[in-house]
């Protein structure tokens, strides 16, 4: 599948002043983030900084209390995850959420749902169009498994895959929705050095094929090498934004990671 | 398909076709009637399987759709309003009406899961029954607790199924005609279930059952897909309700109690949620077993020379014990679906 027709440059995602409270807890406050097409953007910060909350707002799982999010120049649907995915944002989860009793191939085929159309009548009467579409779904799902490097596992049960392969499968499933933006929530968690390098290669390849990337990660070095831009959150607020070099030299970032006095 | 499985399929087909005749000759009319009802239950269980087995939505009020289908047939093919519409109009109409009720039930339950969903669906089942019980005033629609009687018998075109036909010297009475009519319905239902299960929609249902949040994040409109599952499941209930009304010639709210819903759910769970063969087996077993257990009186007489316990009490006791043992020994059901089996063996 070719995803290279997306043009480079220009703001794909623009979040302005996003806020979210849970009771007395201020999880996000006035967070803004601009993400360009064809870029890899990192979202980092200490534990509990609000990174995943921001992801959940972005992908429609939470409704923000304040702020706006625009995607490709139009406001993003609020609180409706499926509508967000339809608009072109796909995500993975911090704690892998595969359909673990379905096969690897079926997982990716579910990802194709949003770009295909066969309904009940097509299924019941097994029309030619339905059969053709079903074959196309399976073919593109296989293509994506090949793309992320787990084509040999297609018929295995998703829950039995190794940790690293489950992460890859989650990415393949997300890519199956033909996203313009792929949001990865700690994709490298629990991976060893070799797997991290492979994952970084995969992420770059996805970007080069025309999908922008937003990723949360703890490993600052790994993120710095991979990302074009980095946004840093701490206690629900944005404390820094810029190129990896700028951000890592930022006194507030050093303070957030190493504590006061280190800067 | 290899030679062996083809042989098994042909054997099964012959068995299913010969079964009513053998039963009629050996055990009599009453037992063929039990088989007829077993087929109706298979139809119901297949319908509930779409909701519970495929989409993973626990429904304790499924009998409501059976009631909707039955009353739809009863009111439009009886002296109640002096309407006598034909079967081929009433069955699709019942199915459609039941589907509408499916959406009606589904809509308020969309945010609910598990126990909470079960409670709301249970309430829905009761509401429908109580409505049917009370819709005799101020305008008499359902005839209240007395029910609707003198319902037109089932007939397919020129064939009136209440007649006894003779084909090549073989006598085919009402109960056997009905058996074949119901068998066609069950065959269609199985085919429909298979095709839905293997389709894009079936896959989406499975994804929702596995992880609703992940499914929504992949762009699945979980609201519409759940409503679709409720509606599709309900159509099966509506059709079997129509067949039931025409077969019985009489419907009343009493036939649509919570116990029926629970029984249908038991069939699905005991047979093997999500697996068509399992659900069919579960429905046949649970509808035939209570009848077969009436034979416990004869067995006691044979063993002890006299009847110690009234078989009508004993049979429900034995039936209950059988269910408990079943769930302890084989919680995933008799013939579990691939995915369900994994769920159970993962945790062990």
Boltz contact constraints between the chains, C-beta under 6 A:
constraints:
  - contact:
      token1: [A, 59]
      token2: [B, 217]
      max_distance: 6.0
  - contact:
      token1: [A, 81]
      token2: [B, 216]
      max_distance: 6.0
  - contact:
      token1: [A, 81]
      token2: [B, 217]
      max_distance: 6.0
  - contact:
      token1: [A, 82]
      token2: [B, 216]
      max_distance: 6.0
  - contact:
      token1: [A, 82]
      token2: [B, 219]
      max_distance: 6.0
  - contact:
      token1: [A, 82]
      token2: [B, 220]
      max_distance: 6.0
  - contact:
      token1: [A, 82]
      token2: [B, 221]
      max_distance: 6.0
  - contact:
      token1: [A, 85]
      token2: [B, 218]
      max_distance: 6.0
  - contact:
      token1: [A, 85]
      token2: [B, 219]
      max_distance: 6.0
  - contact:
      token1: [A, 86]
      token2: [B, 219]
      max_distance: 6.0
  - contact:
      token1: [A, 91]
      token2: [B, 217]
      max_distance: 6.0
  - contact:
      token1: [A, 97]
      token2: [B, 211]
      max_distance: 6.0
  - contact:
      token1: [A, 97]
      token2: [B, 214]
      max_distance: 6.0
  - contact:
      token1: [A, 99]
      token2: [B, 207]
      max_distance: 6.0
  - contact:
      token1: [A, 99]
      token2: [B, 210]
      max_distance: 6.0
  - contact:
      token1: [A, 99]
      token2: [B, 211]
      max_distance: 6.0
  - contact:
      token1: [A, 101]
      token2: [B, 339]
      max_distance: 6.0
  - contact:
      token1: [A, 101]
      token2: [B, 342]
      max_distance: 6.0
  - contact:
      token1: [A, 110]
      token2: [B, 203]
      max_distance: 6.0
  - contact:
      token1: [A, 110]
      token2: [B, 207]
      max_distance: 6.0
  - contact:
      token1: [A, 110]
      token2: [B, 218]
      max_distance: 6.0
  - contact:
      token1: [A, 111]
      token2: [B, 218]
      max_distance: 6.0
  - contact:
      token1: [A, 113]
      token2: [B, 204]
      max_distance: 6.0
  - contact:
      token1: [A, 113]
      token2: [B, 220]
      max_distance: 6.0
  - contact:
      token1: [A, 114]
      token2: [B, 219]
      max_distance: 6.0
  - contact:
      token1: [A, 118]
      token2: [B, 200]
      max_distance: 6.0
  - contact:
      token1: [A, 120]
      token2: [B, 201]
      max_distance: 6.0
  - contact:
      token1: [A, 123]
      token2: [B, 195]
      max_distance: 6.0
  - contact:
      token1: [A, 123]
      token2: [B, 196]
      max_distance: 6.0
  - contact:
      token1: [A, 123]
      token2: [B, 199]
      max_distance: 6.0
  - contact:
      token1: [A, 123]
      token2: [B, 201]
      max_distance: 6.0
  - contact:
      token1: [A, 124]
      token2: [B, 192]
      max_distance: 6.0
  - contact:
      token1: [A, 124]
      token2: [B, 195]
      max_distance: 6.0
  - contact:
      token1: [A, 177]
      token2: [B, 218]
      max_distance: 6.0
  - contact:
      token1: [A, 177]
      token2: [B, 219]
      max_distance: 6.0
